[in-house]
Amino acid sequence: MNQDSHHIRLAVGIEVEPGGTGRRVLEKTQCEALAAELAADLARVVPSAGNGLLAVAGSLLEPAELLRPGLPAWQALEGLTRPVVRDHGLAGQLLAIGAYQGRLPDARLRPSDQNPEGQFLVMPLLLVCEAASAEAIEQALEDNLFERGAVHPPARARLSDATGWANAHAQLLTANDLIALQHVQMDTAGLGAFWPVVEHVLVEPDRDQDFTLPGELNARWQAGEQELMISFSSFDQHAGSPDDYALWVRAFRSLLALIGTHAIKRRIESSLVHDERLDCLVEARGRCEQGNGLTEQVHPDCGLIAWTLVDDRHQLNLYPLSGDAMARVRDDMARRELPRSRPDDGICYDPDTNKLLPAT
């Protein structure tokens, strides 16, 4: 059956009670029962949505698992609905995509095996409707769903029974609603200035974009490569004071952490060498007179900014690119039995040249 169709990305946002644990995947029969209730809730807000095919994924994701480049979970739903639309059309169809023996039919729908970090989870939905009526339905959903799309008690009860999670509230959302909610969440967490990077990758991934971020951190989304280029400056290269550099480091790490949770590919633009084993950028500073050892260069506002390593009379500055790098370097230095020091004033540097020095 040939039918021009349009996909509208939706989700259920679920506030789970703090301190609880539960299952993040629904079995097929559980998902079918829940899908019928959600379809009824959706039709109460926008009756014309009942004319399309609603696909419900039995998967509870964290927002960052759903909001990833290319929107892979929704792409999976698009692929799973195609045979149904082709064979049965759209009107009033309901497709519940639950698990069989704990396995979902597409890996892109599978949540992490780890316990969620927050109390807000999302379940992906996809509404497939006729192209001719899609614009009106989509606009009605954007206008009404966030204000009027509360999930009613029967659906919330089924969700709680299926997952074991008590939920304080559940809400039908458009993809745009979810993106806006995450922006608010990032503002609350002090990361709002970095959210435009993620939003651009989600909404306009095929357009290059430059970003000037806090701490004068510069980044560029490269549409052709589908990756974020981030310009790196070492302490020695940075033009500002140690306090200015600490602000830059905080911004750099905040951006890395945020794009990491959203699985955004990144590349660091730097003249330094990347040590893949340690996941550090390494800056060679030439010969020095101090004996072998490791200096921890620490700023009170952002913690460790770099290690200054002296090995065989050569100075290297090591800049970690991840939390794992911290542990890797410390383990590596412990195996080599190198003495470690931390200057009392935090950062050991030459005030005339503004370059890092090993502690004496």
C-alpha positions in Angstrom: 0.0 0.0 0.0 1.6 3.2 -1.2 1.0 6.3 1.0 2.9 9.5 1.4 3.6 9.8 5.1 5.4 12.1 7.5 7.1 11.3 10.8 6.5 13.4 14.0 8.9 12.7 16.8 7.3 12.5 20.3 8.3 11.2 23.7 6.9 10.5 27.1 8.8 12.4 29.8 8.7 10.5 33.2 9.6 11.9 36.5 10.6 8.9 38.7 10.7 9.0 42.4 14.2 9.6 43.8 16.0 6.6 45.3 14.1 4.0 43.4 15.2 1.4 41.0 13.5 -0.3 38.2 13.6 -1.9 34.7 14.3 0.2 31.7 12.9 -2.1 29.1 9.3 -3.2 28.7 8.3 -6.6 27.4 6.0 -6.8 24.3 2.8 -7.4 26.2 3.6 -4.7 28.7 4.3 -2.2 25.9 1.1 -3.1 24.0 -1.0 -2.3 27.1 0.8 0.9 27.7 0.7 2.0 24.1 -3.1 1.8 24.0 -3.4 4.1 27.0 -0.8 6.6 25.6 -2.7 6.7 22.2 -5.9 7.6 24.1 -4.0 10.3 26.0 -2.6 11.7 22.8 -6.0 11.7 21.0 -7.5 13.7 23.9 -5.2 16.5 23.2 -5.1 16.4 19.4 -7.9 14.2 18.1 -6.5 14.2 14.5 -3.4 12.4 15.8 -5.6 9.3 16.1 -5.7 9.1 12.3 -2.1 8.1 12.1 0.1 5.3 13.2 1.6 5.6 16.7 4.7 3.7 17.5 5.7 3.3 21.1 9.2 2.0 22.1 9.3 0.0 25.3 12.5 1.7 26.4 13.2 4.2 29.1 16.1 6.4 28.1 17.9 9.3 29.8 17.3 12.4 27.7 20.9 12.5 26.5 20.5 8.9 25.2 17.6 10.0 23.1 19.0 13.4 22.0 22.0 12.3 20.1 23.3 13.2 16.6 21.0 11.9 14.0 18.4 11.0 16.6 19.1 7.3 16.3 16.3 6.0 18.6 13.7 7.8 16.5 15.4 6.6 13.3 15.0 3.1 14.6 11.3 3.7 15.0 11.0 5.1 11.5 12.6 1.9 10.1 10.3 -0.4 12.2 7.2 1.4 11.1 7.9 1.3 7.4 6.7 -2.3 6.8 3.5 -1.7 8.8 2.7 1.5 6.8 3.4 -0.3 3.6 1.3 -3.4 4.4 -1.5 -1.9 6.5 -1.6 1.8 6.0 -1.9 4.5 8.7 -5.4 5.0 10.0 -5.7 4.1 13.6 -2.7 1.8 13.7 -0.8 1.2 16.9 2.7 -0.4 17.0 4.1 -1.4 20.3 7.8 -2.2 20.1 8.6 -4.2 23.3 11.3 -6.6 24.1 11.4 -10.4 23.7 13.2 -12.0 26.5 14.7 -8.7 27.4 16.0 -7.8 23.9 14.6 -5.0 21.8 14.4 -5.4 18.0 16.9 -2.5 17.3 20.0 -1.8 19.4 19.4 2.0 18.9 16.5 1.7 21.3 18.4 -0.1 24.0 19.1 2.0 27.1 22.3 1.9 29.0 22.9 -1.0 31.4 23.9 1.6 34.1 21.4 3.0 36.5 20.1 6.4 35.4 21.9 9.4 36.8 18.8 11.6 37.1 15.1 11.3 37.9 13.8 12.2 34.5 13.5 9.4 31.9 12.0 9.5 28.4 10.2 6.9 26.2 10.4 7.5 22.4 7.2 7.7 20.4 6.7 8.2 16.7 3.5 9.4 15.0 3.3 8.6 11.3 0.6 10.5 9.5 -0.5 11.4 6.0 1.7 14.0 4.4 -1.3 16.1 3.5 -2.5 16.6 7.1 1.0 16.4 8.8 1.6 20.1 9.0 -1.7 20.8 10.8 -1.2 17.9 13.2 2.3 18.8 14.0 1.4 22.4 14.7 -1.4 21.3 16.9 0.9 19.1 18.9 3.5 21.9 19.2 0.8 24.3 20.4 -1.0 22.0 22.9 1.0 19.0 24.0 3.3 20.5 26.6 0.4 22.4 28.3 -2.3 19.7 28.0 -0.5 16.4 27.4 -0.2 15.0 31.0 -0.3 11.2 31.0 -3.4 10.0 32.7 -3.4 7.7 35.8 -4.2 4.5 33.9 -1.1 4.8 31.7 1.1 5.9 34.6 -0.1 2.9 36.6 0.8 0.5 33.7 4.2 2.2 33.4 4.9 1.8 37.1 3.7 -1.8 37.1 5.8 -2.7 34.1 9.0 -1.0 35.2 8.9 -1.1 39.0 9.5 2.7 39.1 7.1 4.9 41.0 6.5 8.0 38.9 5.6 11.4 40.2 4.5 12.7 36.9 4.5 11.8 33.2 4.0 14.1 30.2 3.6 13.7 26.5 6.2 15.9 24.6 7.2 16.8 21.2 10.9 16.6 20.3 11.1 20.4 20.5 9.5 20.3 23.9 12.2 17.9 25.1 15.0 20.0 23.7 13.6 23.1 25.4 13.3 21.2 28.7 16.9 20.1 28.5 18.0 23.7 27.9 16.2 24.7 31.1 17.9 21.8 32.9 21.3 22.9 31.7 20.6 26.4 32.8 19.8 25.1 36.3 23.1 23.1 36.2 25.1 26.1 35.1 25.7 24.7 31.7 23.2 26.7 29.7 25.8 28.6 27.8 27.0 25.3 26.3 23.6 24.0 25.3 23.4 25.8 22.0 26.2 23.5 20.7 24.1 20.4 21.4 20.9 22.0 20.1 22.6 22.9 16.9 23.9 19.4 16.4 20.4 18.0 17.0 18.4 20.6 14.9 20.8 21.7 12.2 23.5 19.1 11.8 24.0 19.8 8.1 25.1 23.4 8.7 28.6 24.5 9.9 28.5 26.7 12.9 31.1 28.6 15.0 30.7 28.9 18.8 32.3 31.4 21.2 31.8 29.9 24.7 32.6 31.0 28.2 36.2 31.5 29.0 36.8 32.5 25.4 36.6 28.8 24.4 36.2 28.4 20.7 34.5 25.5 18.9 33.2 24.8 15.4 30.6 22.2 14.3 31.8 20.8 11.0 28.8 19.4 9.1 30.8 17.6 6.5 32.7 15.5 9.1 29.7 15.6 11.6 32.1 16.4 14.4 32.8 19.3 16.8 36.2 20.9 16.5 37.4 22.3 19.8 40.5 24.6 19.9 42.8 23.8 22.7 45.3 26.1 24.4 47.9 25.0 26.9 48.8 27.2 29.9 52.0 28.2 28.1 50.0 29.2 25.0 47.2 31.0 26.8 47.4 34.8 26.7 45.7 35.5 30.0 46.5 35.1 33.7 46.3 31.8 35.6 42.8 32.8 36.8 41.8 33.4 33.2 43.2 30.1 32.2 41.3 28.3 35.0 38.1 29.8 33.5 39.1 28.4 30.1 39.8 25.0 31.6 36.4 24.9 33.3 34.7 25.8 30.1 36.7 23.2 28.1 35.9 20.4 30.5 32.2 21.4 30.8 31.9 21.2 27.0 33.6 17.9 26.9 31.4 16.4 29.6 28.2 17.7 27.9 28.9 16.6 24.4 30.2 13.3 25.8 26.8 12.5 27.4 25.1 13.2 24.0 27.6 11.0 22.1 28.7 14.0 19.9 31.9 13.2 18.1 34.7 15.7 18.8 38.2 16.5 17.6 40.7 18.6 19.5 42.6 21.2 17.5 46.0 21.6 19.0 49.7 21.8 18.3 50.3 19.4 21.2 50.6 15.6 20.7 47.8 13.3 21.8 49.0 10.4 23.9 46.1 7.9 23.2 47.2 5.5 26.0 47.0 8.2 28.7 44.3 10.3 26.8 46.4 13.4 27.4 47.8 16.2 25.3 51.5 16.4 25.7 53.5 19.6 25.4 57.3 19.1 25.1 59.2 22.0 26.8 62.8 20.8 26.2 65.6 20.2 28.7 65.5 21.3 32.3 67.8 21.0 35.3 65.4 19.5 37.8 65.5 15.8 38.7 62.8 13.3 37.6 59.4 13.9 39.2 55.8 14.9 38.6 54.3 18.3 39.6 50.6 18.6 40.0 49.6 22.0 38.7 46.3 22.8 40.6 44.1 25.9 40.6 41.6 26.4 43.4 38.7 27.2 41.0 39.1 24.1 38.7 41.4 21.7 40.3 44.2 20.0 38.3 45.0 21.9 35.1 48.1 19.9 34.1 50.9 17.7 35.2 54.5 18.8 34.7 56.7 15.8 34.2 60.4 15.8 34.3 61.9 12.6 32.8 65.6 12.2 32.0 66.1 16.0 32.2 63.3 16.8 29.8 60.1 18.7 30.8 56.7 17.6 29.5 53.4 19.2 30.4 50.5 16.7 30.3 46.9 17.9 29.9 44.1 15.3 30.6 41.2 15.1 28.2 39.0 12.9 30.4 38.3 11.7 33.9 39.9 8.4 33.0 43.1 10.2 32.0 43.5 11.4 35.6 43.6 7.8 36.9 45.8 6.6 34.0 48.5 9.2 34.6 48.5 8.6 38.4 48.7 4.8 37.9 51.5 5.2 35.3 53.6 7.5 37.5 53.0 5.2 40.5 54.4 2.2 38.5 57.4 4.3 37.6 57.9 5.3 41.2 58.3 9.0 40.3 58.1 11.4 43.2 55.0 13.7 43.1 54.7 17.2 44.4 52.0 19.9 44.6 53.1 23.5 45.0 51.7 25.3 48.0 50.6 28.2 45.8 48.9 25.9 43.4 50.6 26.5 40.1 54.3 26.6 39.6 55.1 28.9 36.7 57.5 31.7 35.6 55.7 35.0 36.0 57.9 36.6 33.4 57.3 34.1 30.6 53.9 32.8 31.9 55.1 29.2 31.4 54.7 26.2 33.7 57.7 25.0 35.7 58.4 21.8 37.6 58.4 22.3 41.4 61.9 22.4 42.9 
